[in-house]
Amino acid sequence: MKDKEIDKAVSILKEDIRRWKVPALGVVQEETRDPFQILISCVISLRTKDAVTEAASMRLFEKARTAETLAKLPIRTIERAIYPASFFRVKARTLRGVSRDILSRFGGKVPDTIEDLVSLKGVGRKTANLVVTLGFNKPGICVDIHVHRISNRWGYIKTRNPGESETALRAKLPKKHWIVYNDLLVPYGQNLCTPISPWCSRCRLEKMCGKIGVKTKR
């Protein structure tokens, strides 16, 4: 994909994603703009399917919607609420630890910078970028496996891992697209530009795509 084509690609994806289910974190964002709830859902979502993330988040929010209330919950209560999210026992401790850290270090308010967010134990750059963009509507580029894979498949960037992809996209992607980029590429990657044998014949970006690394397609 040529640099000048990215605006057109983003415009097309904004139209196309309407036919696909909103990702779990998008559902949480639609229901609440609360950065804390978005942060908690992000942690739950790691290596967990969207349907499980959404249900687990809602069960937990029935018991606690603030750092203060979640910090007081017994670990077993948190575990039962978020099960069967992957690594639910580890995540339960992370969620309570993050809540207590927010209370002790940030006065109960979720920090709005990536630097402060990644200082919370268990919060990586992917989660931090999501919280900044979804919770605070500030520029950030969340790079998950879909964003990394598709950006390289297009030939828009050439990187080896999500960390390198974030750096490359921050240097190249027009800032006006930063916030929506992950929201667009996740459903696109789940439904059309799949990891194995993508649906190139159905993709409106097919002629722009470099198809880097694509061995079979439909």
C-alpha positions in Angstrom: 0.0 0.0 0.0 1.3 3.4 -1.0 1.5 6.2 1.6 -1.0 8.3 -0.4 -3.6 5.4 -0.3 -4.0 5.2 3.5 -6.7 7.9 3.6 -8.8 6.0 1.0 -8.2 2.7 2.9 -9.4 4.1 6.2 -12.4 5.6 4.5 -13.4 2.3 3.0 -12.9 0.4 6.3 -15.1 2.9 8.1 -17.9 1.9 5.7 -17.2 -1.8 5.7 -16.9 -2.5 9.5 -20.6 -1.6 9.9 -21.5 -5.1 8.8 -19.4 -6.8 11.5 -20.0 -7.1 15.3 -18.4 -4.4 17.4 -15.4 -5.8 19.4 -15.9 -6.3 23.1 -13.9 -3.2 24.1 -16.0 -1.1 21.7 -19.1 -2.4 23.4 -17.7 -1.2 26.8 -16.8 2.1 25.3 -20.3 2.6 23.9 -21.8 1.8 27.3 -19.4 3.9 29.3 -16.6 6.4 28.7 -15.2 5.6 32.1 -11.5 5.1 31.7 -11.4 2.7 34.7 -13.9 0.3 33.2 -12.1 0.4 29.9 -8.8 -0.3 31.6 -10.3 -3.3 33.4 -11.9 -4.7 30.3 -8.6 -4.3 28.4 -6.8 -6.4 31.0 -9.5 -9.1 30.9 -9.4 -9.1 27.1 -5.7 -10.2 26.8 -5.6 -13.6 25.0 -9.4 -13.9 25.5 -12.2 -14.1 22.9 -14.4 -11.0 22.6 -17.6 -12.8 23.7 -15.9 -14.0 26.9 -14.4 -10.6 27.5 -17.7 -8.8 27.2 -19.6 -11.2 29.5 -16.8 -11.3 32.1 -16.5 -7.5 32.2 -20.2 -7.0 32.7 -20.3 -9.6 35.5 -17.4 -7.9 37.3 -18.9 -4.4 36.8 -22.1 -5.6 38.6 -19.9 -6.0 41.6 -17.4 -3.1 41.2 -17.3 -0.2 38.8 -14.6 1.9 40.6 -11.0 1.4 41.7 -12.2 1.8 45.3 -14.8 -0.9 45.2 -12.7 -3.3 43.1 -9.7 -2.9 45.4 -11.9 -4.3 48.3 -13.2 -7.4 46.5 -11.8 -10.8 47.6 -9.7 -12.4 44.9 -12.0 -15.4 44.7 -14.9 -13.1 43.9 -13.0 -11.5 41.1 -11.9 -14.9 39.8 -15.5 -16.1 39.7 -16.7 -13.0 38.0 -14.2 -13.1 35.1 -14.0 -16.8 34.6 -13.5 -18.3 31.9 -11.2 -15.5 30.7 -7.8 -16.9 30.1 -5.4 -16.8 33.0 -8.3 -15.6 35.2 -6.5 -16.2 38.4 -3.5 -14.1 37.4 -5.8 -11.4 36.0 -7.8 -11.3 39.2 -4.7 -10.4 41.1 -3.6 -7.9 38.5 -7.0 -6.2 38.5 -7.1 -5.8 42.2 -3.4 -4.7 42.3 -4.0 -2.1 39.5 -7.0 -0.8 41.4 -5.0 -0.4 44.6 -2.1 1.2 42.7 -4.5 3.7 41.2 -5.9 4.6 44.6 -2.5 5.0 46.3 -0.5 6.7 43.5 -3.1 8.5 41.4 -5.8 9.5 43.9 -8.3 7.0 42.5 -8.2 8.4 39.0 -6.9 6.4 36.0 -3.9 8.3 34.6 -4.3 9.6 31.1 -0.7 9.2 29.7 0.8 6.1 28.3 3.9 6.6 30.5 1.9 6.5 33.7 -0.4 3.7 32.6 2.5 1.3 31.8 3.9 2.0 35.3 0.9 0.0 36.6 1.9 -3.6 37.1 0.3 -5.8 34.4 -0.4 -2.9 32.0 1.5 -3.0 28.7 1.6 -0.5 25.8 -1.3 -2.1 24.0 -3.6 -1.7 26.9 -2.2 1.8 27.7 -2.9 3.0 24.1 -6.4 1.6 24.2 -7.2 3.4 27.5 -5.8 6.6 26.2 -7.8 6.5 23.0 -11.0 4.9 24.1 -11.1 6.4 27.6 -9.7 9.8 27.1 -10.1 10.4 23.3 -6.4 11.3 23.1 -4.1 10.2 20.2 -2.6 6.8 20.6 -1.9 3.8 18.4 -2.9 0.4 19.9 -1.1 -2.3 18.1 -2.5 -5.8 18.6 -1.8 -8.8 16.4 -4.3 -7.7 13.8 -2.8 -4.2 13.4 0.7 -5.6 13.2 -0.2 -8.3 10.7 -2.4 -6.2 8.4 -0.2 -3.1 8.3 2.7 -5.4 7.2 0.6 -7.4 4.9 -0.5 -4.2 3.1 3.2 -3.3 2.8 2.5 0.0 4.6 5.2 -0.8 7.1 7.9 -3.5 7.5 8.4 -4.6 11.1 9.1 -7.7 13.1 6.8 -7.3 16.1 4.0 -5.1 17.5 6.4 -2.9 19.4 8.3 -2.1 16.2 4.9 -1.6 14.5 3.8 1.0 17.0 7.0 3.0 16.5 6.7 2.8 12.7 3.0 3.7 12.6 3.6 6.7 15.0 6.2 7.9 12.5 4.1 7.3 9.3 0.4 7.1 10.0 -1.4 10.5 9.8 -2.3 11.5 13.3 -6.0 11.9 12.3 -6.2 8.1 11.9 -4.5 7.1 15.2 -7.6 6.7 17.4 -9.7 4.8 14.9 -6.9 2.6 13.4 -7.3 -0.3 15.9 -11.1 -0.1 15.9 -11.0 -0.6 12.1 -8.3 -3.2 11.7 -9.5 -5.6 14.5 -13.0 -6.4 13.0 -11.4 -6.3 9.5 -8.8 -8.8 10.6 -11.3 -11.0 12.4 -13.7 -11.2 9.5 -12.0 -10.6 6.2 -8.2 -10.1 6.3 -7.8 -13.3 8.4 -4.4 -14.7 9.4 -4.6 -17.7 7.1 -6.2 -17.6 3.7 -7.7 -14.0 3.8 -10.8 -13.2 1.7 -9.0 -11.1 -0.9 -11.8 -11.7 -3.4 -14.2 -9.8 -1.1 -11.9 -7.1 0.0 -12.3 -3.6 -1.4 -8.6 -2.9 -0.5 -7.4 -5.8 -2.6 -5.8 -3.7 -5.4 -4.0 -1.5 -2.8 -2.7 -4.4 -0.7 0.8 -5.8 -1.2 -0.3 -9.2 0.1 3.1 -9.5 1.9 3.4 -13.0 3.3 0.1 -14.2 1.9 0.5 -17.8 0.7 -3.1 -18.8 0.1 -6.2 -16.6 -0.4 -9.9 -16.9 -1.1 
